[in-house]
Amino acid sequence: MTTTTEEIIPVNAHLELRATDERYTTELHNLVVKNRAYLQDYLNWPQFVGSEEDTRQNILSNQMLHQRGYAKMFLIFRDNVLAGVLSFNSIEPLNKTGYIGYWLDEAHQGQGIISLALEAFIGYYAGRGEIRRFVIKCRVDNAASNQVALRNGFLLEGCLKEAEFLNGRYDDQNIYARICTS
Ligand SMILES: CC(C)(COP(=O)(O)OP(=O)(O)OC[C@H]1O[C@@H](n2cnc3c(N)ncnc32)[C@H](O)[C@@H]1OP(=O)(O)O)[C@@H](O)C(=O)NCCC(=O)NCCS
């Protein structure tokens, strides 16, 4: 009999990151639906999430990319309650570069959850030697996300002009990076 081990990145006594899995479909779908209106001001994809089946398909495709090393999607749990998502939206394996994305349930903001989770995530992938260049790209107007990058020691490398399409406009994007070699 084969057993599958869940991939978990511990953060602290209350927080952990669990690799996305089909078993979390309902929980994730409900969290997206609950936060859809607020997330839509920051991310383009929530408008396209319709049924729970859409969420299941998204999880399955992310699981495949996760296993192949082209992306990594983790669910953030605080005291066993789903609080948000932290991912490498994409990975360039040759360059050991990971492009980070995140969002939090509105009720879980302002508590340092993403910043703490991000430190553990970076430590995990740098420690394994898989990623050395960690990148955050966020709209110049997204104050909270720019703060996450700065709070976690990322350096602003530049501003990409009209690089992100959101709600009918192409907005400027800041690009931040942090290099971790061990
Ligand atoms: C971006 C986003 C995840 C940031 O959430 P956040 O709660 O501000 O970030 P953190 O979890 O790191 O928490 C930081 C806040 O907790 C506070 N905090 C409390 N304890 C803390 C701790 N131990 N460590 C760090 N910060 C702590 C900080 O002071 C800060 O609050 P402030 O902004 O009022 O000063 C959230 O705003 C979000 O989901 N936005 C919508 C989606 C989005 O924009 N994603 C990014 C696209 S690029």
The ligand as a Gaussian input file, in Angstrom:
#p B3LYP/6-31G(d) Opt

LIG

0 1
 C       -1.178000      41.805000       0.507000
 C       -1.769000      41.219000       1.779000
 C       -1.584000      39.714000       1.808000
 C       -1.056000      41.862000       2.984000
 O       -1.728000      41.494000       4.174000
 P       -1.220000      42.106000       5.566000
 O       -2.099000      41.603000       6.624000
 O       -1.051000      43.577000       5.413000
 O        0.239000      41.497000       5.668000
 P        0.871000      40.686000       6.881000
 O        0.126000      39.428000       7.091000
 O        2.317000      40.571000       6.589000
 O        0.599000      41.622000       8.120000
 C        1.249000      42.870000       8.223000
 C        0.445000      43.701000       9.188000
 O        0.342000      43.004000      10.421000
 C        1.026000      43.759000      11.447000
 N        1.711000      42.770000      12.274000
 C        1.249000      42.301000      13.450000
 N        2.082000      41.364000      13.922000
 C        3.089000      41.238000      13.028000
 C        4.243000      40.412000      12.964000
 N        4.534000      39.521000      13.922000
 N        5.069000      40.505000      11.896000
 C        4.788000      41.381000      10.906000
 N        3.706000      42.204000      10.928000
 C        2.858000      42.129000      11.973000
 C        1.895000      44.750000      10.722000
 O        2.119000      45.919000      11.461000
 C        1.069000      45.028000       9.499000
 O       -0.022000      45.874000       9.787000
 P       -0.054000      47.366000       9.224000
 O       -0.015000      47.263000       7.717000
 O       -1.330000      47.887000       9.768000
 O        1.195000      47.993000       9.780000
 C       -3.287000      41.519000       1.874000
 O       -3.475000      42.912000       1.935000
 C       -4.095000      40.947000       0.730000
 O       -4.446000      39.775000       0.734000
 N       -4.408000      41.791000      -0.270000
 C       -5.205000      41.377000      -1.421000
 C       -4.446000      40.480000      -2.352000
 C       -3.147000      41.098000      -2.818000
 O       -3.036000      42.286000      -2.997000
 N       -2.143000      40.227000      -3.038000
 C       -0.831000      40.669000      -3.507000
 C       -0.827000      40.918000      -4.959000
 S        0.758000      41.486000      -5.503000

